[in-house]
Amino acid sequence: MKFGGKTVLIIGLKRTGVSVARFIARRGGRVRVTDRQSTDQLAEELAQLADSAPEICLGTEHETLLDGIDLVIPSPGVPCTAPLLVAARRRGIPVWSEIELAFRFLHVPVLAVTGTNGKSTTTTLLGECLRASGRRVFVGGNLGTPLLDAVSEDAEVVVAEVSSFQLEWVEQFRPRIGIWLNLTEDHLDRHGTLARYGAAKRALFQQQEPTDWAIVNRHDPEVRRFVQGLPGRLLSFGWEPALHGIWVEAEKKVLMVSIAGRETRVSLAGLRLYGRHNLENVMAAVGAAVLWGVSPEVLEQVLTSFTGLRHRLELVATKQGVAYFDDSKGTNVGAVVQSLASFAGPVILLAGGVDKGGDYLPLRQLVQTKVRKLILFGAARDIIAAALRDATETLIVDTLPEAVRAAATAATAGDTVLLSPACASFDQFRNYAHRGEVFRAAVEAL
């Protein structure tokens, strides 16, 4: 699309909205922006748009904002049920996500990662593998850097983390390799049902061609259900050998990739990541890297140096024989299940925050067998307690620092204190990273 003479409505003016507005303006388009927040709240973002001469329409969602509009681009946080998006569809105005806009201007292959959990780790690891092999790589998307930024970069391949929110408005977006890690209940406050959530994820693969690849989790029943009939070639990962797949020989500490009978062996002897779920992330990333021609020697070097991302099953400290792990990114039940499964010894679990509409009952069995004490804080504490109270000893407190102090009092040598909240963070924190930093500070203060 050429933007000269066209007007684009951007809904939501945080990092993505600013990137889109500047991109459109640089290409001769007119920009109209709207956001529920006030001028004072958006002062930093508006300052960044000073040279883009946008039409600013804050604090309104009136349908007249669509008058004269040729294209609408919502920020990922704007649900598809928002009045302006509903009206745009009724009027026949195209709606694109930022990743759709970026894809139409990118002239290099895109490798994309989606799933409920593990996206950021897998995306970052895959990017490191390609970079270590000498490729010029852009890594971004939902990870933090808008995909649009890749358009002006001197990259030969793009590795993008992609969320279900971003996939609600794609048409041509086509990854040469798409990765689907898992699918468990999350964002049901946005999508309503697991089926709608899965359908949004599936959009990542729908424009692939028969020469493209879909790397999927063959042990996840929901992923298996949704990948039926995809146009690309399937390469699955799991825990047992497969003729056309990826698996780990745990006793040998070797990862195997088998493609059309040709096997690639990658040693995991130097792997520095914790948890069974991180092995799944490694399988997916290594499988994609092998498809892209990265050698086993390079992959082994990267796996030896890669320590994972902050707030994702990160060891914060060991004090008096008690290990404290920050898994603040565990914002849904599926993530907590994976994290608990990573520990053999007794766990004191810290959970709570903003409820996201999921069911906490899948935690029951692991809580009964692994969690010696459950300490709940935040807005959803009573909801979680109602679902799990009789599964183990349960304590309810007001804040995360209180939870850390209570855990330290209860813990004995050999225990693990695990922050894995199963909830969003926005009741008491700016985001999950802020929650993780508060946890770290509370542990250090013990």
Beta strands, then each sheet from edge to edge (+ up, - down):
strand 1: 7-11
strand 2: 30-35
strand 3: 55-58
strand 4: 71-74
strand 5: 110-114
strand 6: 137-141
strand 7: 157-161
strand 8: 177-180
strand 9: 213-217
strand 10: 233-237
strand 11: 245-249
strand 12: 254-259
strand 13: 262-267
strand 14: 314-319
strand 15: 322-326
strand 16: 347-351
strand 17: 371-376
strand 18: 393-396
strand 19: 416-419
sheet 1: 3+ 2+ 1+ 4+
sheet 2: 6+ 7+ 5+ 8+ 9+ 10+ 11+ 12- 13+
sheet 3: 14+ 15- 19- 16- 17- 18-
end
